[in-house]
Amino acid sequence: MRPFEYAHPTTKEQAVALLASAWGDTEILAGGTDLLALMKDDIVRPKRVVDIKGIKELQGISYSASRGLRIGALVTLQELLDHPEARRYPALVAAAEGVRSPQIRNRGTVGGDLCQRPRCWYFRAGFGLLARDESGRSLVLEGDNRYHAILGTDGPAYFVNPSSLAPALIAYGARVRIFGPRGAREVPLEAFYRAPRSETEREYDLRSNELVTEVLIPPPTNLVSATYEVRQREALDWPLATASVALRMSGQRIESARVVLGHVAPVPWRSAEAERVLVGKTMSDALADEAARAAVAPAKPLSQNAYKIQLARVAVKRALVQAARGGAR
């Protein structure tokens, strides 16, 4: 690990003042479960690490019937699981439960989960975010791409977004609040993520001198929801495909739907195709299967990952069935 300067601010204003105006010079430390590994592997080389754990206003969970759930960026995954108000959002709880490691659940934060870097082995081996060789050719297209994207594969990014919580939060229509030198701003979490076009970009709408402060989730009025993951093993591992769904019901009729796939695209992938199939219908196994097939219809797999189409289809169908059987929350 290279030497670096360590800063420990106690307010978000102090933290922002310590951050650089360009990526690479500074990094934010929260739980550290991702950043420290990146630094040890010499993937990131910050001159200054800004530890934000002492900022109290980034902590805590609260709920109101009118405003919904507020989750501070420093809330750990275990704190989220332990909080009674989080149970109003079963898809989110299921997503957090999918993080199998007690160590990561007790150390990793909600903000850190949303901002973690891709798990692509080319990126983690030092070949860059877009993983190109010296001639500009994609190492992913030419090499081992078993765990890469099947949606959004028009390039140049082929990694999959690694966030465990983002698909569920997007299904609930969550917004993320960001603080920077110009003050606070809010963006829908769905719009927070983007596929980079160059090595100088990040995978999210966050400037180098900004930090995520909290996540805001609307009240789950008349919603049924669920998350279903398909993974290679139950021990600590990232899923191969995930689906989070939230259906707003009017009696037995689906009034509106959000279907979000995870670990299959460079961003959490919201499926308008599946949502169109669902709206105005009454849930059944046949309808769930139709929506699941629609969700993966646009998939363009790479040379070694076509198997993920079936996994994603199954994840969507089972999430829909689970949500329908769970009742309104």
C-alpha positions, 0 to 999 in steps of 0.5 A: 500500500502506498503512503497517504494522508488521513483526514477525519472530519466531523461535518459534511462541510469539512469532508467536502473541503478535504476532497479533491476536484478531480478523481484519483487524488482523494477517496472517501472511507466509510466501512472500508470493505471495498476501498482498502482492498482497492488500495492494497491491490494498487488499483486506486492510489489516493494521496488523501483518505477522508474518513467520514465515520465521525459525521453524525448527521450521516447516521441513523434511520427514521420513518414517517407515514408521509415521507417514508424511510430515511437511511443515513449513508453511514448506516451499516447493513446490519443496522438496516436489517435490525431496524423495525421500520425497514421491515416495511420494505421486504425487497430491501431487507431480502437484498441486505440479507443476501450479503452473507458475511457477518463481517461485511454486514457489520462494517459495510455501509448503505452508502458504500454499497451504492458506491462500490466499484465493479467486481470485474476481474480485469478492473481488479487486476489493474487493466482499467474500468473499461478493460482495454489492451494497449491497442484499444481492444476490449479484454472482456470481449476477447477474454473470459466474460462468464460473469459480465453483462448481458444487458447494456452490452453495446459497450464500451463498459461490460462489467456488472453493477455490484450493488446489493441494495440498488435494485431494490431501492430503485424498485421502491423509487428511492432518491439519493441525497448528495452534498458538495461544494455547491450544497445539497442535491437529490437525484433518483437512484435510477439516474444515479448510475451510468455506464462510463464511456472513458477511463476518467469517468466513474460509474455514478453521478457523483463528483470527486468532491461530493459525498452521498449523505442519505437515501430516501424511500417513499412510503410503501402504500399498497405495494407488494415487493420482493427480491430474488437472487440466483447465486453460485453458492450460499456463502459470501459471493456476489449473485449471478443475477438478481431481480427486485420488483415492487407492484402497486396494487388496486385490489387484485389489479396491478396499477403500476410496476417496477422491475429492476435487474441486478448483476446483469448490466453496467447499471441496475437495469430497469425493465420497461418491457416487463413492466408493460406486460404487468400493468393493468393485469392480475398476477398469476404464474403465467403472467409472471412468466410472460413478464420474465421473458419480456425482461430478458428479451433485449439481452445480448450476451457475450461469448461465455455468459448466455446462461445468465439469460435463463438465470435472470428470467427465473429471478424475475419470475420468482420475485414476482410470484413471491411479491404477489403471495406476500400481500400488500405492505 
